[in-house]
Amino acid sequence: MYRHKDGFFAKSFAVCLVLMLTLLAGCATNHSRETWAKTALDGLNEGNARLYQIYIGSQGELLNPYTREIVEDEQAYLEAIFAHIALINKDRQAAGGTPLKLTIFIHGGLNSFENATDRVDRVRARMLKDGSYPLFISWDSGFPGNYRDHLFLIRRGMSRHFPGVVTSPIVFVEDLTRSVVHIPAAVYNVVFGQRSLSPRYQTAEERAAARSLETLTKAGEFQLRLSGKEFGHSDAEDVLRANPIKLVTAPLIDGLGKGAWNSMLRRADLVLRKARSFQGRTTEEKESVQEQKAPGSPVSAASTAAAEFFRRWEEEAKKFQQLPTILVGHSMGTIIANNILAKYPRIRFDQIVYMGAAARLKDVETVVAPYLEANQRTRFYHLSLHPEREVNEAHYYDVIPRGSLLIWIDDTLADINSFQDRTSGSWFNMLRSANQVFMEENVRRRVYLTRFGVRDGSPQNHGDFGRCPFWREQFWTFTAYPATKRTAELQCHDIGDRVGRGQTTPSRVPPLLPGALARN
């Protein structure tokens, strides 16, 4: 529900004025920035996706979540977000409510532009109702664009337009050759990899995980949350895995998927650093708010708008009265979350939530664990699908190998040189490594390891996490919620009314008045 227009503008002006006076009291600020900050929210209603989403394109550029055009005035875009957070928080405090929480969500791989932007419409209202200000860090992770970059553009990690086009036939032949050469490995994964769980006997991996679970349970240091029944698939489902078409599709996924995976890893890195910064066309990154460029330009020739947001949040947290801040990453979004924790260690996240994490075990050990040691009040929630659901996830009428994206990464797409190279989001992987990943006892007591169940309303497929109430602590510790209420409140489905950006009416996209915002 939208506020009355006059009241909204009055409150916007008041909050922006407070922010402006705060800046004046603490530092010398030029007049153009003051005026620009005061008008940052002009023309924006509170349902506008620009206030809740930072979408980073394939080269690190900021994109308009409605038109996909490049936003030239990145500073004005970010200023509107900061002003709106302050406005919502002031309204809650005036009404006697609890402080606003900032929940930052980073989606994973294989998300199209439409999927990433539609998510804002689906969950924004419910998150605000629950007292969470949603900020979505989105990035271009769809398969077609990433494979296109691999084929025609990216060479040795950098954009090379002419050499890329010229060598594209060679790269394509190389991918097909990889498919042929890897036929034995792909067939092995289809025949044996999909049978790492069986309804008739316990596999070696299951036995190792069971021993690890017993050890963790006896020690009583980690917060273990196991939801739902232990096993649910039948002999009939076991037989249905044996689809001979997979013997053809599996090598193709191996050959063509590897390049797309590497391209997605590159784009994950570019969420915080623009591609141009590696091409000799960059300037030094600004060290403080006072040194920002004038309005109407990108925040930095090197850092992205997402990086600038975190830098500003790190420096200006006191202005927002230490709002509780939650970092949520899903799948490959946890790789980006690791980069954020490493680059901005002074940001105090109250909770860090990794859902089906594609981040490697060794990266969680070297980034998340030290962060938890340095921030004694931060809690870490690690959510995993039931192993049965990981292995049995089917796609496209079951004509391609079963398994979640994490299974594909560990078995096919990534280079696994040691156990610590495996994805941390797999329940079996984390169980067998938790004692090595989190060495300190005071850290372990703040680590929640949640494994969801089978057909119990919890996430059943890797992509389900984004359709769950990922901002609620009750969801992170699923079993702590009463079963009757759990089904009604925490089950995973499309939340809210799904309104595609292509179907958005003009009334939902109000004109943007200040500077480049009106053009983007």
N, C-alpha and C positions, 0 to 999 in steps of 0.2 A: 504494500500500500504506500502511495507516495504522499509526502507532506504537502501542505498547502503552499503554493508557489511563493507568496509574499513572505510567509514565515521562514521558508527554507532559505531564501536569499538573505533575509535579515540575519539568521543564525550563521550562514556561511560568511557574511561580512564580519560578524563579531569575532568568529574564530580566527579568520584570516588576520584581523586586526591584532588580536592577541599574539599570534605567531610573529607578526611583523614587529611589534613592540619588543618581544623577547629577543629577536635578532638584533634590534637596535641597541638594546641594553648590553648585549654581550659582545658585539663586534660592530665594526663599521661596514655598512652595506650600501651599495649604490642604489640610487632612486629607482632605476629601471627594474631591479629585482623586487623591490618593495611593491611597486605597482603590479608587477606580474604575479606575485604571490597572492595579493589581495583579490585578484580577479580570476584565480585559477579554477574556481568552481563555477564561474558564470556559465549558464547554459547547460549544465550537466544535472540531470535528475539522478536520484540515488539508485536507479536501476540500470544506469549506463555501465556497460562492461568495462569501459576504460578506467573506471574507479576500482576495479577488482582484478584486473588481469594485465600482466606484462608478457607480451608474446614476442619471443626472440626468433628472428628469421634465420635462414641457413648460413648467413655470413655474420651474424651477430647484430643485425639491425633490428630496431624496434618496429613492430608491425601493428597497424590498426586492427583490432579484433573484429571489426565489422566489414572492412573493405579489403584487408590484407595489403594495403598500401603502406609504404615506409613513412613513419612519423618523423618529420624533420626536427620538430621542437621537443626533444626528449625531456628537457628540463621542465617545461610546462606540464607535460604528461605526468611526470612524477610528482610535481608540486600539487597537482589536483588530488592525487592519491593521499599524500601526507595531510593535506587540508581536510579531506573527507574523513580520514581516520580520527583526526582531532575533533571534528564536528560530531561524529557518532559517539565518541567517548564522552564528550561534554554533555550530550543529551542523556546518556545513561546515568552519569553522575548526578545531573540535575534531577532526574527522576528517582534517585535513591537506589539505583541498581548496582550490581557488581561491576567492577572494572571490565572494560572491553578486553577481549583476548584477540591477538592477531594470529591467525592460522594461515601459514604459508604452505600451499600444496604444489608439488612438482610432479607432473605426470611422467609416465614412462615412454618406452619406445612404441612404434607402430601406432601412434595416434595421429590421425589426420588433423588438418587445421579446423575442420568443422567439428570433430569430436572434442577437441581441446576447448574451443570457444563455446560450444553448446553447454559444456559442463558448468560454466558460470551461471547460465540461466537456470539450470536444474537445481542447483544447491544454494545459490546466494541467499535467498529469502530465509531458508531454514537455518542456515548458519548464523545469520544476523539475529534471528529470533532466539537462538541458543546463546547469544552473547559472544559470538566469534566473528571477527571481521575477516572475510575470506580474501586472500591474495593468491592468485594463481600464476605461478611462473610456468609459462608454456613455451614449447619449442617445436620446431619442425622435425618430427620423428617418423613420418609416414614412410612406408616401404618404397613406393614408386619414386619419390623425390630423392631418397637416399641412394637407391640403386642407380638412378640417372646420374647423380654426382659421381658415384664410383666409376661409372662407365665412361662419362664424357668430360668430367671436370677435374676431379681430385687426383693429383699425382704426388706421392710422397707427403701427403698431409696438407698440401696447399692447392689453391685454385690455379689451374693452368689451362686456360681456354683453348688456345690453338693446339698445344701438344696433346691435350686431352681428347679433342675431336679426332686428331690424326691417329692417335694410338688406340682409339676406342675399339676398332675391330680386333686388335691384338688382345685387348683386355677381355673382350667377350669370348674369344676363342679360348683364352686361358681359363675363364670361368667354366666353360663347357668341358674342357679337358679335366679340370678339377673334379667335375661331376663324374666323369668316366673313371678317372683314377681312384676316386673314393667310393666306388660302388661296393667293394667288399666291406668297408667300414660302415657305410650307410645301411647295408643289408644286415650287418651284425646288430646295429642299433635298433632296427625294426624287429628283428627276431628275438634278441635277448634283452636289449635295453628297455623295451616296453614291458618286460617281465621281471623287473627288479622287485615287484611285489606280486605275490600269488596268494589266492585264497586257500591253497592246499599245503603250503609249506613256508617256512621262514627263510628268507634269503640271507646271504652274508651281510649285506648292507643293513637289513633290518636287525640282525643280531648285534651288529656294532652299535647301531643307534639305541637299541634297547639297553645295552650295557652302559652307554653314556647317560641315558635318562635315569637309570638307577643310581649312578654315581652323583648326578646333579641333585636328585631328589633327597638322597641321604645327607648330602652336604648342607642343604637347606639355605644356600646363599642366594641363588637366583630366584626370581619370582616366576614360577612356572604356571602357565594357564593352558590346560588341555581341555578342549571343548568337544562335546559330541561323542558318538560311538567310535570304537576303535577301527572297525572295518565294515565295509558295506558293499564291495563289488563281488559279483557272483562268478561261477564258472561260465555262465552264458556270456557275460561281459568279457571274460578272459578270451573266449573263442572269437568274439567279434573283433578283437584287435588284429587278427590274422587276415588282413585285406591285401591281396597280392598287388594291387595297384600301388601300394606304398613302396614296393620294391623299385618302382620307376620314379615316383615323386621324391623319395628320400635323397637320392643322389643330386637331383636338381636343387633341392633346398640347400644341400651342402655346397654346391658349386656357386649358385647365384646368391645365396644368403650371406655368405662370408663377406663379400664386398659391401653389401648393404649394412651389415652389422658394424664394420669398420667405419663406414660413413656416419652411422648414428653415434658412435663413440666420439667422432670428431665434432659433430654438432652438439653433443652434450658438453664438450669443453668450450664451445663457442657461446654458451649461455652467459658466461661471465667475461669473455674476452673476444673482441671482434677479430675477424679474420685479417683485417688490414694491419693489425698490430704486428703481424709476423711477416709483413711484406715491405717493411722499411718506410711506411707512410703513416707514422704515428707521432704523437707528442707525448710528453711526460704526463702521467696521470696526476690530477690535482690532489693535493693533500688535505684540503680543508674546505668547508662550505664557503668561506670568504673568497676562495680562489676560483670559484666556478666561473665558467664562461657566461657571456651575456645571453639573455633569453633569445630563443629562436635558433639555437644550434644544438647539435648532439652534446651529451654530457661529457664525452671524452672521445678522442680519436681512437682510443684503445679499449676502454671498458664499455660494456654494454649497459643498457638502461637497468637491467636486473642487477648487475654489479654495483651500479651507482645507488640503487635503492638500498642494498645491504650496507654499503659504505655510509650512507646517510643515516640509516637506522642505527648503525654502530656508534656514530658520533652524536646523534641527536636523541638517543633513547630517553634522556632525562626530561626532555620537553614533553614526552608522552607519559610521564609519571610511571616509568618502568612497567608499561603494559605487559602482561604475560604474553610470551611469544612462543608459538608452537611451530615446529618444522616437520612437515609430513612429506615423505618421498615414497613414490610407488615405482617399483621395478627399476628402470634405468634412471628414474628421478632420484634414486638414492645415490647414484654416481655423482649427480649434480649437487645433491645435499652434502656429500663428502667434500666436494670442492668448496662449498660455502663455509663449512666448518673449518676447513684448513685455511682459507683466505681471510675469514673474518672471525678470529677466535675470541674477540672481545664482545661479540654479541652473546647475550645470555639467553639461551633458549630454555624455557622451563620444561618442555617436553620435546623429545625427538622421536618421531614415529617412522619406522621403516616397514613398508608393506610389500611383501614379495620381493625383497631387495635383490637387484641384479648386481649390486656392488660386491666386489670380491671379499672373501673372508679376510685376506691380508690388509685390505684397505679399511675395513671396519676396525681391525686391530690397530692400525697406525694412525687413524684419524678420529674415529668415534671414541675409542677407549681413552686416549689422552685428553680429549675434550671433557669427558666425564670426570676424569681425575682433577682437571683444573676447575670444573664447575660442580661443586659438591651438591647443589640443589637440583641439578638437571636429572630427569629420569628418561630412560631409553626404553622404548617399546618396539619389540621386533615381532612382526606378525607373519605367520607362514600358513599356507594351505596345508590341509592334510596330505601326507605323501601319496595316498591313494588318488586324490584328486589331481595332484601334480602329474602323476604318471598317466592317468586316464583321460586327461583333457583332450577332447576331440575337436577337429576343425574341418570345415568344408566337407560335410557328409562322410567324415572319417576316411578320406582318400589320401591324406598326408599323415606322416608319423604322429602318433599321439604324444602328448606331453605339453606342459606349459612352456612359456618362453624361457623360463629358468632351465628346464630340461634341455631345450634346444641349445641354449648357450653352453651348458656344461658338456653336452654330448657332441655338438657339431660346430657351433659358430665361433667359440672362443678358443684361444690357445691355453690349454690346461697343462702346465708343467709340474704343478704340485697340488696337493689337496687344497692348499690355501688360495689357489687361483679359482676355486669353485665359487659359485654364487652363494652369498650368505643367506639369501631368502629361502632356500630349500631347508625344510625342517631337519632332515637327516644331516645335512652339511653343518648347520649351526649347532645341533646337539653334540656332534662329535668334535666340535672346535671351541665351544663356549669357554671352557676352562683355560684355553690358550689365548683366545681373543681378549677376554676380560680377566686380567691376572690379579687385580687388586680386589680385596674383599669389600672395601667400601664402595667400589664401583659395582660389583656383582649384585649388591643389595638394591641397587637402583636400576637393574636391567630386568625387564619383563619379557619373557619368552612365551608368546601365545601361539598355540597351534589350533586352528579351527577344525571343525568336525566334518562329517559327511551327511549331507541332506538334512541339515538342522537349521537352515536359514542363514548360516554363515557363508562367507565367500566360498564358492565351489570351483571357480575358474580364476585364472590369473588376472583377467580383466575385470573381475567383479569388484575389486577393492575400490575403484573409482565410483561405483554405484552404491557404496555403503556409506553410512554416516561416519566418515573417517575423522571428523573433528571431535568426536565424543570419546571421552575416556572409557565409558562403559563398553564401547566397541573394541577398544584396544585390549581390554581384559574381558573378553566375551563371556566367560563362564561366571563372572562376578555378578551378572545380571540375572534376575529371576527368569526362568524359562518362559513363563506365560507372557511377561512383558517384553522379553527379548524378541520374540517372534513379531510382536507388533511394532516395536520401536527400532530394532537394530538389524532386521533382516535386510539383505542386499537386493536392491532393485533400483530402477531409475527413479530418482528422488525429484519431486516437483514436476511442474509442467515442462515438457520438452518443447522448446521453441527454437527452431533452427534459425541461424542468422539470415539464411536466405528468405525466411518467412517473416522477418522482423518488419513490423509496420513503422511508418515514418514517425508516429507519435512516441515510439520507444527509442528512437535515436534522435534526441533533440539537437538543434544546431549548437556548435561549440564556438564561443565567441573569441576567446583570447588567442590571438596570433595564429600560429601554425596548427593549433588544435582544430580550428575551424576548417582547415584545409585537409585534415587527416581523420 
